[in-house]
Amino acid sequence: MTDPIADFLTRIRNAVKANHKVVEIPSSKMKRELTRVLHEKGYILSYKFVEGAPFATIKIALKYHPETKNPAIKCLKRISRPGLRRYTNASSLPRVLNGLGIAIVSTSRGVMTDKEAREQHVGGEVICYVY
């Protein structure tokens, strides 16, 4: 696998389209940070890091509206990829859906949203858009 972050996003995207409650993904430090940001911003219900014998995994409980059953995640879009990295400074960080969505940015101070990066005046690699 050449792009584990794209695999992470695709597994979540596919699970949402199939209306699954839980998705299990192989774990890494970057995937753990992406999961933490998604949980903090309310796009997923909960998560659990499972340390197994062959390899560690992340179990993510997906979030749906209780009455309409619409998913909280409408779109996950990979921006920076191994073939074309996308870096930006603090002043030109993207606004997703005019501020309704989030851009997840990997900075020198860790993985955070575009709004947090703007407040801390740091730029970095734009990983993905979520809305």
C-alpha positions as CSV (number, residue, x, y, z in Angstrom):
1,M,0.0,0.0,0.0
2,T,1.5,3.3,-1.1
3,D,-0.9,5.7,0.7
4,P,-2.1,4.5,4.1
5,I,-4.0,7.8,4.7
6,A,-6.0,7.5,1.6
7,D,-6.8,3.9,2.6
8,F,-7.9,5.2,6.1
9,L,-10.2,7.8,4.4
10,T,-11.6,5.3,1.9
11,R,-12.4,2.7,4.6
12,I,-14.4,5.3,6.5
13,R,-16.1,6.6,3.3
14,N,-17.1,3.0,2.3
15,A,-18.4,2.2,5.8
16,V,-20.5,5.4,5.8
17,K,-22.0,4.6,2.4
18,A,-22.8,1.0,3.5
19,N,-24.4,2.4,6.7
20,H,-22.1,0.4,9.0
21,K,-22.0,1.2,12.7
22,V,-18.3,0.4,13.2
23,V,-15.2,0.3,11.0
24,E,-11.9,-1.3,11.8
25,I,-8.7,0.2,10.4
26,P,-5.0,-0.8,10.8
27,S,-3.4,1.7,13.2
28,S,-0.5,4.2,12.8
29,K,0.5,7.4,14.6
30,M,-0.9,9.6,11.9
31,K,-4.2,7.6,11.7
32,R,-4.6,7.9,15.5
33,E,-4.2,11.7,15.2
34,L,-6.7,11.9,12.3
35,T,-9.2,9.8,14.4
36,R,-8.7,12.1,17.4
37,V,-9.4,15.2,15.3
38,L,-12.5,13.6,13.8
39,H,-13.8,12.7,17.2
40,E,-13.1,16.2,18.7
41,K,-15.0,17.9,15.9
42,G,-18.0,15.5,16.2
43,Y,-17.7,13.6,12.9
44,I,-17.4,10.2,14.6
45,L,-19.2,8.9,17.7
46,S,-16.3,7.2,19.5
47,Y,-13.1,5.3,18.8
48,K,-10.9,2.7,20.5
49,F,-7.3,1.7,19.9
50,V,-7.0,-2.1,20.0
51,E,-3.5,-3.5,20.6
52,G,-3.6,-6.9,19.0
53,A,-1.0,-9.7,18.5
54,P,-0.4,-9.4,14.8
55,F,-1.0,-5.6,14.5
56,A,-2.8,-2.7,16.2
57,T,-6.1,-1.5,14.9
58,I,-8.5,1.4,15.4
59,K,-12.2,0.7,15.9
60,I,-14.3,3.7,14.9
61,A,-18.0,4.1,15.7
62,L,-19.6,6.1,13.0
63,K,-22.1,8.9,13.8
64,Y,-25.6,9.1,12.2
65,H,-28.5,11.4,12.9
66,P,-30.9,9.6,15.2
67,E,-34.1,10.2,13.3
68,T,-33.1,10.7,9.6
69,K,-30.2,8.2,9.7
70,N,-28.0,10.7,7.7
71,P,-24.3,10.3,8.4
72,A,-22.3,13.1,10.1
73,I,-19.6,12.7,7.4
74,K,-20.9,13.8,4.0
75,C,-17.5,13.9,2.3
76,L,-13.9,12.9,3.0
77,K,-11.5,14.3,0.4
78,R,-7.8,13.6,0.3
79,I,-5.8,16.7,-0.7
80,S,-2.1,16.1,-0.2
81,R,-1.0,12.8,-1.6
82,P,2.4,11.1,-2.0
83,G,2.7,12.1,-5.7
84,L,1.8,15.8,-5.0
85,R,2.2,17.2,-1.5
86,R,0.1,20.3,-0.7
87,Y,1.7,22.7,1.8
88,T,0.3,26.1,2.8
89,N,1.2,28.8,5.2
90,A,-1.0,30.1,8.0
91,S,-2.3,33.1,6.0
92,S,-3.5,31.0,3.1
93,L,-5.1,28.0,4.8
94,P,-8.2,26.8,3.0
95,R,-11.7,27.3,4.3
96,V,-13.9,24.3,3.6
97,L,-17.5,25.1,2.6
98,N,-17.0,28.7,3.8
99,G,-16.2,27.4,7.3
100,L,-18.8,24.7,7.7
101,G,-16.3,21.9,7.1
102,I,-12.8,21.4,8.3
103,A,-9.4,20.9,6.7
104,I,-7.1,18.6,8.6
105,V,-3.5,20.0,8.6
106,S,-0.3,18.3,9.7
107,T,1.8,21.1,11.3
108,S,5.1,21.2,13.2
109,R,2.9,21.4,16.4
110,G,0.9,18.3,15.5
111,V,-2.3,17.4,13.5
112,M,-5.0,20.0,13.9
113,T,-7.8,21.7,12.0
114,D,-7.4,24.7,9.7
115,K,-9.0,27.0,12.3
116,E,-6.7,25.9,15.1
117,A,-3.7,26.3,12.8
118,R,-4.8,29.8,11.8
119,E,-5.1,30.7,15.5
120,Q,-1.6,29.4,16.3
121,H,-0.2,31.0,13.1
122,V,1.3,27.8,11.7
123,G,1.1,26.3,8.3
124,G,1.7,22.8,7.1
125,E,0.5,19.9,4.9
126,V,-3.2,19.9,4.1
127,I,-4.1,16.2,4.6
128,C,-7.8,16.2,3.8
129,Y,-11.2,18.0,3.8
130,V,-14.1,16.8,5.9
131,Y,-17.7,18.0,5.7
